[in-house]
Amino acid sequence: MAAPNSNDTHATTEAEGHGGGGLPQFETQHWAGQMGYLLVLFFLLYFLIAKVFAPRLRRVMDERRETISGAVATARQVQAEAAEQAAQAQADLAKARADARATAAAAKARVTEEANARQAAEEAVVNARIAEAEAAIAKTRDAAMGNVSTIASDAAGAMVERLTGQAATKAELDLAKGAV
């Protein structure tokens, strides 16, 4: 036989490679084994998912749902308590404001009353001083008026003496007093 050339070698390898039939999945002789493995894997995965993974997921999801619903219920309860406390605080604040207003009004009335009483006392003292001063003035005026006639007669006597060079008599001075 002749030496095989490189083209022949290539041809024989290609023929042997293609002679095997291609992909084993597509060969019908292997389908029964593949179906068996497929069924075994399917049922194994189904069993693992149904009996192991799904219950764990369901338990985790249930716990999460319970945690969330518990947190929401707690939050609603806390919110209701906070609203109640806020309403109570508003009521306390309104009461405190009303008490403060009443206290301020009472203090204002007391201060006004004390100021009015102090003013009345000071006015009474001032009025008493004015009355004393008026009495002293009236007394001084009366005394001065009583001395006016004496002063007038003395002045008239001095004028007469100066004008005439002679002293006035007592009768003339009494007459001058009566004229005044």
Buried (B, 14 or more C-beta within 10 A) or exposed (E): EEEEEEEEEEEEEEEEEEEEEEEEEEEEEEEEEEEEEEEEEEEEEEEEEEEEEEEEEEEEEEEEEEEEEEEEEEEEEEEEEEEEEEEEEEEEEEEEEEEEEEEEEEEEEEEEEEEEEEEEEEEEEEEEEEEEEEEEEEEEEEEEEEEEBEEBBEEBBEEBEEEEEEEBEEEBBEEBBEEE
